Amino acid sequence: MLFFDASHTSHTRAQTGIQRVTRSLFAGLAARQPVTGICYDPYLRAWRRLDAGELDQLRPGQTTAGSRGAKWPLHRRLAGHVRRLAGVKPDLPAADGLICPELFSPKVGAHLPEILGAVRGPRVAVFHDAIGLKLPELTPPGTVARLPGYLRELLRFDGIAAVSEDSAASLRDYWRWLGIDQPPPVHAIPNGVDPIPLATAGAKPGAVPRVLCVGTIEGRKNHLALLEACEVLWAEGLTFEMQLLGLARADTAGGALAKIAALREAGRPLLYHGAAADAELHAAYRRCAFTVYPSITEGFGLPVLESLQHGKPCVCSARGALGESARAGGCVALETVDAASLAAALRRLLREPAEIATLAAAAQARAFRSWTDCAEELTAWMRTLPRRG
């Protein structure tokens, strides 16, 4: 039986990339083997099993609401306090392994030794990225401040499962720069994708072409360059709609949010309503002609594969983890994702429907990993890991 740490995701309605991975990986693991969701309870001051409500929060397909921060309702805070004062000890079963899929907080990190020591078998963390060290100016300050400590805390694990080859290389390079002699092994295990529900109607014949962009509105996602590209194309007289789906992070997205407001004030066909539930997300993929993911850098970049899985071409970067996803076809992969390059790619596709059809055929010919595939590869690799001191 495995422990699965979901201290953050079981207490938030956010659907960022890490939350989507955490929820879907838990479901993939639970489909094949016993797995117990756990969390560090700061009010009980101990690790414990997730209760029924927390497990419900861990289901894939959550309706996004509120901020990405963890929220502990009053009844859970009181329950933790009461149990601690009464000396009640959490009843945790014996576990043969531990998986930590989140970028855990300093408080959780400080209490990792307690749960690491309670597990008999291999202890593995999922590593997403170190983008905050590469692009601190485009990353929320809290994330930038947290990363150095987090990357050192990962040294306590028996192995690290990186979500892409690019992320694996960045972690190995950072530890090498620190002078770490014997770090835990880092192995790339790419993310899976969620199954697509039964299709409903897509775009109606003759409808205005719609371009879709899915992703959190934040600095490194590069929405400002995309919006500047769209502004150029609309000024040229091209007819299309741009739809943005994603939770906004005002701490790094001020320029993009201001541009969204200005374009909508000018009457441009820009659709933005914030984050979306899974049903709305799938409907948006079916409705669009193609997608664009202008992000400068990613640890993985789920929206690229989600787009291709729906048979919709994607314009994205050719570099790093995004290049890994684009390599097998269906994408327009760009060496740079500045406004001029994005405008050129969108212009070409909007003027050449035949190229969209060719790319769509390439996307439909691709095979996609399920989360069960990902879970099976992860647990098979875990069984090969020796336990570190």
C-alpha positions in Angstrom: 0.0 0.0 0.0 1.2 3.5 -0.9 0.9 6.8 0.9 0.1 9.7 -1.4 0.7 13.2 0.0 -2.0 15.7 -1.1 -1.6 18.2 1.7 -2.3 21.1 -0.6 -4.5 19.8 -3.4 -7.0 18.2 -1.0 -7.6 21.8 0.4 -8.0 23.8 -2.8 -10.3 24.1 -5.7 -7.6 25.4 -8.0 -6.8 23.5 -11.2 -3.2 24.6 -11.9 -0.9 22.1 -13.7 0.3 20.7 -10.4 -3.2 20.3 -9.1 -4.3 18.5 -12.3 -1.3 16.2 -12.1 -1.9 15.4 -8.4 -5.6 14.6 -8.9 -5.2 12.5 -12.0 -2.1 10.6 -10.8 -4.0 9.7 -7.6 -6.9 8.4 -9.7 -4.5 6.4 -11.9 -2.8 4.8 -8.9 -6.0 4.0 -7.1 -7.3 2.2 -10.3 -4.6 -0.4 -10.0 -3.5 -0.7 -6.3 -4.2 0.3 -2.7 -3.3 3.9 -2.1 -4.0 6.1 0.9 -4.3 9.8 0.6 -2.6 11.7 3.4 -1.8 15.2 4.5 0.1 17.1 7.1 -2.5 18.7 9.4 -1.1 21.9 10.9 -3.8 22.0 13.5 -3.4 18.4 14.6 0.4 18.9 14.1 0.7 15.5 12.6 0.3 13.5 9.4 -3.1 11.8 9.0 -5.4 10.1 6.4 -7.6 12.4 4.3 -11.2 12.5 5.4 -14.1 11.9 3.0 -14.4 15.6 2.1 -10.7 16.0 1.4 -10.8 12.9 -0.8 -13.7 14.4 -2.7 -11.5 17.5 -3.4 -8.9 15.1 -4.8 -11.2 13.8 -7.6 -10.2 14.8 -11.1 -12.5 17.3 -12.9 -13.0 19.7 -10.0 -14.8 23.0 -10.8 -12.2 25.7 -10.3 -13.1 28.3 -7.8 -11.2 30.9 -5.7 -7.4 31.2 -5.4 -4.8 28.5 -5.7 -4.1 28.7 -2.0 -5.0 26.0 0.5 -8.2 26.7 2.6 -8.9 24.8 5.9 -12.5 25.3 6.9 -13.3 26.0 10.5 -14.6 22.6 11.4 -11.3 20.9 10.3 -9.2 23.5 12.2 -11.3 22.9 15.3 -11.2 19.1 14.9 -7.4 19.2 14.6 -7.0 21.4 17.7 -9.4 19.2 19.8 -7.7 16.0 18.8 -4.3 17.4 19.5 -5.3 18.7 23.0 -6.9 15.3 23.7 -3.7 13.5 22.8 -5.4 11.5 20.0 -2.8 10.0 17.7 -3.6 9.6 13.9 -4.2 6.0 12.9 -1.9 5.6 9.9 -1.6 2.1 8.3 1.8 0.5 7.4 2.9 1.7 4.0 5.2 0.2 1.4 6.0 3.5 -0.4 5.3 7.2 -0.5 4.6 9.5 -3.4 4.8 13.3 -2.9 3.4 14.9 -6.1 3.2 18.5 -5.0 5.6 21.4 -4.6 5.2 21.1 -0.8 5.1 24.1 1.5 7.9 24.9 4.0 5.7 23.7 6.9 5.1 20.4 5.1 8.8 20.2 4.2 9.8 20.7 7.8 7.7 17.6 8.8 8.8 15.4 6.0 11.2 13.4 8.2 8.2 12.1 10.2 6.4 10.6 7.3 9.6 9.5 5.5 10.6 7.5 8.5 7.2 5.8 8.8 7.4 4.2 5.3 9.1 0.9 4.8 9.6 1.1 1.1 10.8 3.7 -1.5 10.0 7.4 -1.0 9.5 9.3 -4.3 8.8 13.0 -5.1 7.4 14.2 -8.4 9.4 17.2 -9.7 7.7 19.7 -12.0 10.2 22.5 -12.7 12.7 25.0 -11.4 11.4 27.8 -13.6 11.4 30.3 -10.6 15.2 30.1 -10.6 15.5 30.5 -14.4 13.0 33.3 -14.7 12.5 34.9 -11.3 11.2 38.1 -12.9 8.2 36.2 -14.3 7.5 34.0 -11.3 5.5 34.9 -8.2 8.0 36.0 -5.4 6.8 33.4 -3.0 7.6 30.6 -5.4 11.1 32.1 -6.1 11.8 32.3 -2.4 10.6 28.7 -1.8 12.5 26.9 -4.5 16.0 26.7 -3.1 14.8 25.1 0.2 12.4 22.8 -1.7 15.2 21.6 -4.0 17.3 20.8 -1.0 14.5 19.0 0.7 14.1 16.7 -2.4 17.5 15.2 -1.4 15.7 13.3 1.4 13.9 11.1 -1.1 15.0 7.8 -2.6 14.2 9.0 -6.1 12.7 11.9 -8.0 10.2 11.4 -10.9 10.6 14.4 -13.2 7.6 15.2 -15.5 9.9 15.7 -18.5 13.5 15.2 -19.6 14.0 19.0 -19.5 12.9 19.1 -15.9 15.0 16.1 -15.0 18.1 17.8 -16.5 17.4 21.1 -14.7 17.3 19.4 -11.3 20.4 17.4 -11.9 22.2 20.5 -13.0 21.1 22.4 -9.9 22.3 19.7 -7.6 25.6 19.5 -9.5 26.0 23.3 -9.1 25.4 22.9 -5.4 28.2 20.3 -5.3 26.0 17.4 -4.1 28.0 14.2 -4.5 25.4 11.5 -4.3 21.9 12.9 -5.0 18.9 10.6 -5.4 18.3 9.3 -9.0 16.2 11.5 -11.2 14.1 9.7 -13.8 11.8 11.3 -16.4 8.2 9.9 -16.3 6.0 12.1 -18.6 2.6 13.0 -17.4 -0.5 11.3 -18.8 -3.7 13.0 -20.1 -7.2 12.6 -18.9 -9.7 10.7 -21.1 -11.9 12.8 -23.4 -15.7 12.5 -22.7 -18.1 11.7 -25.4 -18.0 14.3 -28.1 -20.7 16.9 -28.5 -21.0 19.4 -31.4 -17.9 21.4 -32.4 -17.8 24.5 -34.5 -20.8 25.0 -36.8 -19.9 25.2 -40.6 -19.1 28.7 -41.6 -18.5 29.9 -38.0 -15.9 32.5 -37.3 -12.6 30.7 -36.7 -11.7 30.5 -33.0 -8.2 30.2 -31.6 -8.0 28.8 -28.0 -5.3 29.5 -25.4 -5.5 27.4 -22.1 -3.3 28.2 -19.2 -2.9 30.3 -16.1 -2.6 34.0 -16.9 0.8 34.8 -15.5 4.1 36.3 -16.6 5.9 33.3 -18.0 2.9 32.1 -19.9 3.5 35.0 -22.2 -0.1 36.1 -22.8 1.0 39.7 -23.4 3.0 38.7 -26.5 0.0 36.6 -27.8 -2.4 39.5 -27.3 0.0 41.9 -29.1 0.1 39.4 -32.0 -3.7 39.2 -32.1 -3.9 43.0 -32.1 -1.7 43.1 -35.2 -3.8 40.4 -37.0 -7.1 42.1 -36.2 -5.7 45.4 -37.5 -4.8 43.6 -40.7 -8.4 42.7 -41.1 -8.2 38.9 -40.3 -11.4 37.6 -38.9 -11.1 35.3 -35.9 -11.9 35.0 -32.2 -9.4 34.5 -29.5 -10.5 32.6 -26.4 -8.5 32.5 -23.2 -9.2 30.0 -20.4 -7.2 30.2 -17.1 -7.0 31.5 -13.6 -5.3 34.9 -13.4 -2.3 35.6 -11.2 -2.3 39.3 -10.8 1.2 39.3 -9.2 2.9 38.6 -12.6 0.1 39.2 -15.1 -0.7 42.8 -14.7 0.4 43.7 -18.3 -1.7 40.9 -19.8 -4.8 41.7 -17.8 -4.5 45.4 -18.7 -4.2 44.4 -22.4 -7.2 42.1 -22.1 -9.3 45.0 -20.8 -8.1 47.4 -23.5 -8.8 45.0 -26.3 -12.3 44.2 -25.0 -12.9 47.9 -24.6 -11.9 48.4 -28.2 -14.5 45.8 -29.3 -12.0 43.1 -30.4 -13.4 39.5 -30.4 -11.5 38.4 -27.3 -13.3 35.9 -25.0 -12.1 35.7 -21.4 -14.1 34.5 -18.4 -11.3 33.2 -16.2 -10.9 29.5 -15.2 -13.2 26.7 -16.5 -14.6 23.4 -15.3 -13.6 20.3 -17.3 -16.8 20.2 -19.3 -16.3 23.8 -20.5 -12.7 23.1 -21.2 -13.5 20.1 -23.4 -16.2 22.1 -25.2 -13.7 24.9 -25.9 -11.3 22.4 -27.4 -14.0 21.0 -29.7 -15.1 24.4 -30.8 -11.8 25.9 -31.7 -9.9 25.6 -35.0 -6.6 25.3 -33.3 -4.8 26.3 -30.1 -1.8 28.4 -29.1 0.3 28.0 -26.0 2.7 30.9 -25.9 4.5 30.0 -22.7 8.2 30.8 -22.7 9.1 27.7 -20.7 7.3 24.8 -18.9 8.1 21.8 -16.8 5.6 19.8 -19.0 2.8 21.9 -20.6 -0.4 19.8 -20.3 -2.5 22.0 -22.6 -0.3 21.1 -25.6 -1.1 17.4 -25.3 -4.7 18.1 -24.4 -5.1 20.1 -27.6 -3.5 17.3 -29.7 -5.6 14.7 -27.9 -8.7 16.5 -29.1 -7.3 16.5 -32.6 -6.5 20.3 -32.6 -3.1 21.6 -33.8 -1.1 23.7 -31.3 1.3 26.6 -31.8 3.9 26.5 -29.1 7.6 26.7 -28.3 10.0 24.2 -29.8 12.3 24.4 -26.8 12.5 22.5 -23.6 9.6 20.3 -22.4 7.2 21.9 -24.9 9.5 20.8 -27.7 9.4 17.2 -26.2 5.6 17.3 -26.5 5.6 18.9 -30.0 8.1 16.5 -31.5 5.8 13.7 -32.6 3.6 15.9 -34.8 0.5 18.1 -34.8 2.2 21.3 -33.7 3.7 24.5 -35.2 6.8 24.6 -33.0 8.5 28.0 -32.8 12.1 28.8 -32.0 11.0 32.1 -30.3 7.5 32.9 -29.0 7.7 36.7 -29.3 4.8 38.7 -30.7 6.1 38.7 -34.3 6.7 34.9 -34.4 3.3 34.2 -32.9 1.6 36.6 -35.3 3.3 34.9 -38.3 2.2 31.4 -37.2 -1.4 32.4 -36.4 -1.6 34.3 -39.7 -0.4 31.3 -41.7 -2.9 28.9 -40.1 -5.8 31.3 -40.4 -5.1 31.9 -44.1 -4.4 28.2 -44.9 -7.2 25.9 -43.6 -5.5 23.0 -45.5 -2.5 23.3 -43.2 -4.8 23.1 -40.1 -6.3 19.9 -41.6 -2.8 18.4 -42.2 -1.7 19.2 -38.6 -5.0 17.9 -37.2 -4.5 14.5 -39.0 -1.0 14.3 -37.5 -2.4 15.0 -34.0 -5.1 12.4 -34.4 -2.5 9.8 -35.4 -0.6 10.2 -32.2 -0.8 7.8 -29.2 -1.3 9.4 -25.7 -0.3 8.0 -22.3 -3.1 7.6 -19.8 -2.7 8.4 -16.1 -2.9 4.7 -15.5 0.1 4.2 -17.8 1.9 6.9 -15.9 1.1 5.4 -12.5 2.2 1.9 -13.6 5.6 3.3 -14.9 6.1 5.2 -11.7 5.4 2.3 -9.4 7.5 -0.1 -11.5 10.4 2.4 -11.2 9.9 2.8 -7.5 10.3 -1.0 -7.0 13.9 -0.7 -8.4 15.0 2.0 -5.9 17.2 1.1 -3.0 16.3 2.9 0.2 18.7 5.7 1.0 19.9 6.6 4.5 
